[in-house]
Structure formats: C-alpha cells, structure tokens
Amino acid sequence: MGKILIPANGPADWQQFLAEPAKQWKRGYSARTLAHCWHDADGFPKEVHAVLTAADPFRDIELLVAIPEHKVPLPPVNAQASQNDIWVLARCATGLVSIAVEGKVGEPFGETVSEWMATPTSVKKKRFEFLGSTLCIGSTLPGDIRYQLLHRTASAIIEAKRYCAQHAVLMVHSFSQNDQWFEDYAKFVRLFGAEGTHNKVVTAENRDGIQFHFVWVRGNEKYLNE
C-alpha cells in the first residue's frame, strides 16, 4: 500500500480496496457491514468505544486515523500481506495504540494451522517461523488454531513497532448476534495466557516491549441491513 491515502466520502468508497470487490461487497457481509458502521461513526463506533474505555489502559482513548483494508507486509519478501479490514492508530494516556480490526458476520476465521500447513512450502515455513517469533509464542502450535488470527495479530504488533506504539490490539468486531466462531477466538487468546470474553478488553503480558490486548466486540445489528 502506498503512503498517500485518499479520504473516503462514504462507505461505498471502501469497496475498491477489497481483495474481491464484487464478491465481498454484499449486504449482510462483514466488509459492507463494517464499512457502514465505522464510516457512520467517523471514529470509534459507539459499542467499540464503550468496550475500549471500560478498560483501564484505554479510558481516554482517541482515534487518530483508521485505514480500511490496510495491508501489512509479512516475510518472506513478496509473499502475501496481512490485509486488515481496518487498521487503527489511536492514543491514550499511556501511549499510542495499534489496532488490527477483523470484521465478522457469519464467516469463519479461515484455515486452521494444520490445514494451512498441509502442503508445506519454504515460503510457508519462513512465514510461520516469523509469526511465532513476532507473537513470542514459538512455532509449535495446536493444529486447530486459526491461521488468520495469527497473522492479523502479528500485523497489529508490526505496526505498533513501526509507529513506536506501546499497545497492540487484536479486535474482532462481530455482527453475529449469536457470536459465531467465538470459541476459535477464545482458543487463540489462551495461547497468550489470557481468557477471552465478550465485550471486554483482555490484556496479556507485555512482550518485547509491547502490551498485547485482545477484544471481541458485538456490533450493532442494524448495519447488517445497510
């Protein structure tokens, strides 16, 4: 992604940045739902702000910039980047905050680690080693962990380092009213010695100078019809 960013005049302007614009931009799907919700808020959506500010580190959090479909390069060079649904740079009393937002409605978190590594290649092996190192969890992981959660969290950490942020947050903004796939999220959070819950920021230990946080926020269902 280039360094020149063009302001969006409305949610429809987000569509062009999707990997598959025609396929992904549909009413009731996460990309369109997330775009309408966040663009309408012009900052943190109400439910997101409420959950963040209920946590001690983020009581005075302020959104500085939000970038739709923000691509974060991951090693090896020229391999596929981690494309955040939204990447947010925010600030609070304790420093800057890098937030990787993953929007969901009913979609799963993609392949498990076992499925992704079923056909191992040198690129995948290098990527997996990099993710384990970046997340400080090593390269021996349960096979049922979702690969998407690994690289999305890594993207929050990478951008935290790039902007000298003190906090890195993986946020799942789910518009599923029965919290589909929450167990996959909770299983992932346990890798960091924490217990995931709904509508609450979970703070893991400080690793490599950056404080890790995880949060599952239930979105406003009205945006499913936008």
N, C-alpha and C positions, 0 to 999 in steps of 0.2 A: 504494500500500500504506500502511495506517495505521501509526501509531507504537507501537501496543500489540500486542505479539507474544504469542501463546499457545503455551506449551510443548507439544511433541509427546510422547505417551506410547508411541508405536510407529510403525513405518514407514507403517502404514495412514493415520495422521493427515496424512501428506504429500499424499495423493491429492486432497484437497479444493482444494488450491491450484493444480492443473494447469489449463492453458487448456481442455483437453478431458478431464476426469477419467475418463469411461467408456472413451474410446478409447485413452488413453495409459497407463492403469494395467493392464498385462498382463505376465505372467511372461515374462522374456526381453527385455523392452523396457527402454530406458535409464532411464525415470523410476522404475519399480519397483525395478530392479536397484540404481540409485544410492541410493535411499532405504534399502533393506535394508542395503547396505554401510556407509553413513555412520551410520545410526542404531545399528547393531550396534557400531560403533567408539566412539560417543559422543565424538567428537573426530576427529582425522585418521585415516582408515583406515591400516592398517599399511603398505601399499605406498606410499601418498601420503606418509606421514611419513618413510619411508625415503628417498624421492627428494628431498623438500624438504631434509631435514637433511644430505644429501650435498653440498649447495651451500653455499659459504662464507657468503652473506648470511643463511642460514636454519638454521644448525646448532643453534640453541637455540629454534626457532620454537615458539610456543604458540598454540593455537586459543582465541580468546576467545568468539566467537559464530558460529554457522552458521545461515543463514536459507534454508529451501527456497523455490524459486520466487520469489525476490526481484526485484521489478520496479524498474528504474531508468529514470526518465523521460528521454526524449531530445527535443530540439527537432525540429519546432515544437510549441508547446503543444497538448495534447490528442491528439497523434499516438501511435501505438503505442509502448509502453515496451519496453525490452530485458528479457526475463524470464529471469534467471539460474536454471539448475537448482538451484544452491546459490550463495549469496554468503557468503564467509567474511571476518571481520575477525580478524586474528592479530597477534602481536607477536614481535619478535626483538630482538637487541641493538642493531640499527641503526634501530629504529623500528617503526611499525605497518605492517601488510601487508593490502592489499585484494586478495582472490582471487575471480575470477569462474570458477566451475566449470561446465563444459559436459560433461554425461554422454553417452556414446555406446555403442551396441552395434553395430548394422549400419547405423544411419541416416546419411545424408549430412549435410553442413552447409547444406543448403537451396540456395536460388538463388545463382547467380553474380551478380556485379555487373552484367554485361551483361543477364542475364535480369531482374533486379530493376528495371533502368532501361529496359527495353524499352518501357514505357509511362510516360515521364517525367511527373511532376506537379510543381507548385510545392512540395508537401509533401516529395516525394522529393528534389528538388533542395536544399532547405534542410537536410534530414537528411544528405544526402551531404556537403555543404559542412561541416556541423558535425562529422561523423565525421572527415573529412580533417584539420580543424583540431585536433580533440582528440587524434588519434593522431599529429599532426605529420608527416603523410605527403602532404599536399596532396590535391587532388580528382581528379587524373589517375592512375587505377589500371588495372592489367591487367584486362580483362573477365572473366577466369576465376577471379578471387579470389572467395571465398565471402562473401557479404554478412553472414551470421550471425557470422562471426569478427570482422568489423569492429565491429559494434555490441556484441558481447559484450566485446571488449577495451576498447572505449570505456566500458562500464559499470564495469569494474574501475578505470579511471582517474578517472571521475566520482566514484565512492565514495571513492577514495583522497584526492581533493581535499576531499570533504565531511568526512572524518574526520582530515584532516591526516596521512595516511599517507605514508611515504617510498617505499613499494613498491606496484606494481600488477602483478598476475599473471593471465594467462590460463591456466587449467588445463583440458586435455581429459582427463577420466577415462574412458578407453575400455575397455570389457569385451569388445571384439572381440579374439579371440585371434590373429587374423592382421592386426591393425592396419588395418582398413578405413578408407579416407579419410585416412590419414596424409599422403599426398602433398599433399592440399589444405591441411592444417595447415602442412606444411613450406614450401609455396609462400607462404603468408601470412606466416610468420615471416621469410622472406627480405626482405620489404618493410622490415624494420627492421634490415637488415644483419647478421642472425644466421642460423645454420643449425640448424634443428630436428632433434632426435633423440629416440629413445625413452627413457623413464625417466631423463630428465636435465633439470635446470633450465637454460634458455638465457637469458642476460642480454643485453639490448640496451642501447643508450646511454641515459643519463639525459636525459629530455626534459621541459621545462617544470617542472623541479624534482622529478620523479618517476622512479624507476628502473623500467623496464619489464622484465618477465620472462615467459617462455613455458615451458610444461611439458606434455608428453604422458605420462600415467601409465597403464600397463596394469593394469586392475583384476583382482580375484580372480574367476575364472570360476565359483566356487561360488555366487555371488549371482545368477547367471543363472537358477537354479532355485528361487529363493525366491518 
